[in-house]
Amino acid sequence: MAVIRVDQARKTFGEVRALDGVSLELREGELLGLLGPNGAGKTTLVRALAGRVRLDDGAIELFGRRLSPADARDGLGVVPQELAVYPLLSARENLEAFGAFNGLRGAALRERVDWALEWTGLAERAREPVRRFSGGMKRRLNLACGVLHRPRVILLDEPTVGVDPQSRERIYDMLARLRAEGVSLLLTTHQLEEAEVRCERIVVLDHGRVIAAGTLAELVRDTVGEQRTVALKLDRAPAAPLAGLVAAGDGTLWRGPVRDVDADVAALLERVRDGGATVEDLEVRRPTLQAVFLHLTGRELRE
C-alpha cells in the first residue's frame, strides 16, 4: 500500500523547472531514500508534500486522498533540514510548544513530551536552554518536535547533516524505533553511505526528474553493472604484470575488475605468487551507491 503517491508533479520558479514531471510512491512501513545533486528538486518536492509549495501541475495523494496545498496533512510529520527549535527555550518548552502546534493538550501532551525526552536521551537536560546544546542534541530535539503528534508518515530533510558519527547512529536508532511501530519515512540525504545501508528503495532526482528508482541491487544492475573490483597491496612489484589489473605507484598497488570472486581471486593470487610477490592486503568491493550516483548525475560540481 502506498501512503504517499506523487503523479507527474511540476513546479517552475521563473525560468527554473524545479519539478518536471516527478512521479514516485512511498510504501507503508518503508524507508525511502530521495537523492540528487544540489538543485535537483528534492527540497521543492518535500515542501510540496508538506503543503508549503503549490504545484503547477500534477497530483499528490496522502493515504489515498488527493491533496491541495490548503488541505490538512493529518498523519504527516515534517523534520526540516534547518533547525526549527527555539534556542532560548528549554528542550521541554520546545516540545510543549510544538506539541500544542500539532493539537496536543493536557495529559496527552505531557505524556508525549515525557516520551520524547526519553526517546532523544535529553531527559536529564530537559530544563536547559537549547542554545547550550551540542549540534547532535539539537538535531535529536528537532526530530522529536516533528514527530511528537504520532504521524504515520514522516518527511526527513537531511536529518543528520553536520553531526558526529555517534549522534548520527543515535538518530538512526531513533528512526528504527519509529519504523518498528509501522511509521513510513521519506529521507533526503547527501550521505550516500547512509542511504545505501539504511534505505529499502532509492529514488534519484536530477534536473527536476526521476532518473532512477529501485533497490540498490536494481540500480547497480541497471547502471554500473554487478562486477566487483579487487584491490591488492603487495610487498614488492611482481616479476610480470598482473593481466587484467592496473598498477599504481611503485608497482605494489594493483586494481581491477573481477566477475567470479572465487575463481578470479584464486587465479590472481596464484599469479602473484608465481611473480615472486606476497599479498599484504586484499579487498574486494561490490559496486556502491556512490558509483551509481556519479554514473547517473556526473562528476560536475553543483553549487
N, C-alpha and C positions, 0 to 999 in steps of 0.2 A: 504494500500500500504506500502511495506517495503522500507525504504530509505537506510537501510544497511542490508545486508544479509551475514552471515558467515556460511560456509558449511565445516564441518569436518576439521577445522584448526588444524594443527600440527606443533610444533616447539620444537626442542631439543637443549639444550646447554650442550654439553658434555654428562654426564650421566643423566642430569636432563630433564625430559619431562615437559616443561613449559606449552605447549598446547597439549592435547591428544585427538583430535577429537571434538573440540568445534564447536557447531552449535547454532546460535541464529539469531534473527532479531530485528531491531528497526523500529517501525512503524511511519508513518508520524504524526507529532504533538505530539508524545509520550514522556514521561519522564520515561526511563527505568533504573532501578537500577541494578548495577552489583556488587554483594557482594562475599566475600570469605575471608578466613584467609590469613595471610601473606604467600606469596609463592604459592598462588592458581592459578596464571596465569593471573590476571586481568591486570596488567601493560603491560605484554607482548602482550596481546590481543589489548589493546589500541594502543600500539606502532605499531603493525601490521596494524591496521586500518588506522593509520596516515602515513603509508609508511616508518616507521623507522626500522621495522623488516621484514625480508623476511621469509615467511613461508616455511617449508619443504614440506608441502602438504596441500591441501585444497584450498578453494576459498573465496574471499571477493568481494562483489558487492556493489557499491555505486550508488544509483538511477538507479538500473537495469543494470549497466555496470560493467563487471568483471575487477578488478584492479590487476596490478602488483605493486611492491614497487616503480618502477620508474614512474608510471603514476601520472599525476597531480590530486590532490584531490580538484577539483573545487567544491565549495559549502560546504566544510568541514572546521570546526574550531576546534582547539585543545587548551585546557586550562590545562597545566600540574600541577602536584602537587607541583613541585619545582617552586619557584618564578622565573619567567623568565624576570623580569624587570631590567632596568639599574639603580642602586642606585644613581649614580652621576648625572643622567639626571632628569629633572622635569617630572611631570606627562604628560604635553603637549608634551614634547620632546619624551618621551617613546611612546606615542600614534602616533605621527607623524612617528617615526621610524618603528613601527610595521605596520602601515597603508601602508607605502611605500614598506615594505617587501611583502605585500599582493597585490601590484599592484595599490594602490590608489594614485592619483596625483591631484594637483591643487585644484579646488573648491570642488571636491568630497572628497578629503582628509580633507580639512578644515571643511567641514560640518560634517563628521563622527567624527572627533576629538572633535568638539564642542558638538555633541550629546553624546559622551562617557563621557565627563566631567560632563555633567548634569546627565546622567544615573547613574554614580557612586557616585554622590554627592561630586565630587572633584573640581568643577569649581572654588571655592574660593582658592584652594590650587594648581592651575594648574601650576604655575611657581616655585613651591617649590621643592627642590631636594627630590627624593623619599626616600633617606636614613633617612629623618626626619619623615616619615610616620609611623603610627601605623601598627601593623600586619593586622588588618582588612582593612585599607586603601590600603595596598599593595595587598591584596587578591582581592579587587574590581578592582584595576588597572590591575592586572594580568588577570582577567576575561575579562575586556574591550579590552585588547590587542589581545585576542584570537578571539573576535567576531566583530572586527571593520569592517571587509570586508563583513558583512552581510551573514554569512554562513547559509545554511538551516539545517545543522546538526552540532551539537557541541559535542565533547568528553570532559567530565569533570572528571579529576582525582583528587579526594579529594579536591574539591574547597573550603571547609570551614575548613580545618584542621588548628588547632591552633588559631582559632578566638573566640572572646567572643560572647555570645548569641545575642547581639544587631547586631553585624556585620553579624552573620550567618543569621538572619532574613532579613537584608538588601540584602544580596546576593541572597536569595531565592525570594525576591521581584523582584530583577533584572531579575532572570531567568523566573519568571512568566510573566514578560512583554515580554520576548522573545517568550515564548510559545504562548502568545496571538497573536503573529504575525505568528504563524504556524511553528516555529522552533522545530526540534526534538532534544532531549537531551539524551545522554548516560552518566550516572553518576556512577562512582565508589566511594564508601564511606565505612568507618567503623562505621559511625554514624547510627546505626540501627533504632533509633527512627526517624531520618530524613527520611530514606528510607521508613519506614512504613507509614509515614504521606504524603510524597511528591510523591512517585513513583506509577505509574499506574500498572506496572508489575515489577517483580523482577526476576533476574537470579542469581543463586548461583553457583559459581565455587569452586572446590576443587581438588587438585592434577591434574590441567590442564583439568578437565572435567566439563561439566554442570551436576550438580547433582539434580537440581530442577529449575523449571521455572513456572511462573504464577502470578496471582494476590495474594495479601496477603490472601484472603479468600481461594483460591485454595491451597496455600501452607500449611495453617493451617489445612485444611480438609485432605490433603494427608499425613501429618506428625503427629503433636501432637494431632489432633482432636479439635473439636469446643467447648469442655467442658469448662465452666467458673470456676474460682476459687474465693471463698469467704474468706475474712479475717475479723475477729471480734476482737474488743478490748472491754473487759468487765470491769465493775467496781470491780468485785470480781470473784473468781473461782466459777462456778456453783456447785450445790449440787451433780450433777451427770454428767459424761462425755457426751459431745455432739456427739452422734453417727455419724460416717462418717467424723468427723473433727479430727485434730491432735492438741494437746495443746503444748504451748511453755512457757518456763519460769515458772512463779508462777501460771499458770493456767488461766490467764486472756486474753491470746492471743490464738486464735483458727484459724485454716486454713484448707480448704479442698475443694473438687470439688462440683460443682452443675451443674445439667443438665438443669432443668427448673427453671429459675431465679425466676419467680413469685411464683410458688408453693413451691420450695425448701427453698427459703429465708424466706417466711412467716412461714413455718413449723419450721424452725430453730429459728426464733425469739420467737416463742411460747415456744419452749423447753428452751430457755434462761430464759424467764420469769418464767416458771414452776420451774426452778432451783434456783430462788431467786436472779438472777443477772440482771444487766441493761447494755444495749449496749451503750458504749461511742463512738464507731466509727465502721463503716462498709464499706467495699469496695468489689465490685465485679469486677473482672478483666477478660477480654477476653484474649485468647492466643495472645502473642506478637510475633513480628518478631524475637526478641532475642531468644525466646523459640524455634522457628522453626530453627533458625540458629544453635543453640547449638545442637539441635536434629540431624541436618544433618551433622555437622562438628565436633562434640565432644567438650569437655572442655579442651583438652590438649593445652598448650601454644605453639604457633608457633613463633619462633624467628629466 
